[in-house]
Amino acid sequence: MNSVYKKLSSCARHLLASAALVLVMAPVGAQVQTRPDTNSTTPVVRRIAITIDDLPFETRRLKLADEQRATKAILSALQAHKVKALGFVNEDRLLVKGEVDARIGMLESWLDAGMELGNHNFGHLGFHGSSLAKYQEAVLRGDTFTRWLLQERKQVPRYYRFPHNQTGDNAEVQKQFEDFLQQHDYKIAPFTIEHDDFTYARVYEDAVLKNRKEDAERLRKAYLANLDRAVNTFETMSDEMFGRQVSHILNIHASLLNADMLDKMLSKLEQRGYQFITLEEALQDPAYLLPAGPSRQYGMSWLARWARMAKKRLSVYGQPDPEEWIMKWDQELAR
């Protein structure tokens, strides 16, 4: 939410929100395509930005060399599909004894590949239940190395992604934190599409480490199928909310599973008619002017947040759960 919007009176904010809702009903700045997965000839705009959380790598179970190979695979897939992704860094993940330089090098490889880096705070601290002061400290500690690397390239970190996508427990705290971000020249990185990749990734990593090859293959197939189901769901939400497809933002994580599957995932999105854009380009969609409200504990897609704030009833509100056998496996790992 920008500074001008926040300085407006309550009445003016209501009028601006209403005007924004009118604006978002029309496509913006993108090629018009025919919907590829139906017989409809209705033109539809399909654009998507790719954002990847928990850099340099989300796991603590793999060896450094395996994480480096997986990072290379992720970047190779992004480059092959001409995607300029934005990776969000948890700098506490750099601080491994004897591996700090190598892990900083992993971040450099993202920049060398033409990607952008953002702040995901130090410690992956959730906003729900945290004091504002403690949460702000995690943000400030979260860009020390990232800012240094970017400054060498005459860049600065521009975007902040909330861990767990928790944006505050109430509207007052949310506004105070948004003011804080603005003072430090950060913009919020929302998302519209997710597909429980964290759950799949944890189970997949366990299968690989235990050499359960058949289960790993079964998980790869299930994961790709779940992406299709999730995209269908969020496209339905966008259609029902706005009568069109917003410029979507995909939220995934730096994991072994995505290292092995990202090329196929991006191909799947291309088959659905998506063009890859940057986060900056996605945020030019006027939908992102709409208020999203505080998340409290559960970090829903911005599509669900917009619907809640607009008091608009949708037929669906989030991605389908993974298959039961995957959920059970994940629950066992969490014990």
Buried (B, 14 or more C-beta within 10 A) or exposed (E): BEEEBEEEEEEEBEEBBEEBBEBBEEBBEBEEBEBEEEEEEEEBBBBBBBBBBBBBBBBEEBEBEBBBBBBBBBBBBBBEBEBBBBBBBBBBBBEEEEBEEBBBBBBBBBBEBEBBBBBBBBBBBBBBEBEBEEBBBBBEBBBEBBBEBBEEEEBEBBBBBBBBBBBBBEEEBBBEBBEBBBEEEBBBBBBBBBBBBBBBBBBBBBBBBEEBEEBBEBBBEBBBEBBBEBBBBBBBBBBBBBEBBBBBBBBBBBBBBBBBBBBBBBBBBBEBBBBBBBBBBBBBBBBBBBBBBBBBEEBBBBBBBBBBEBEEEBEBBBBEEBBEEBBEBBEEEEE
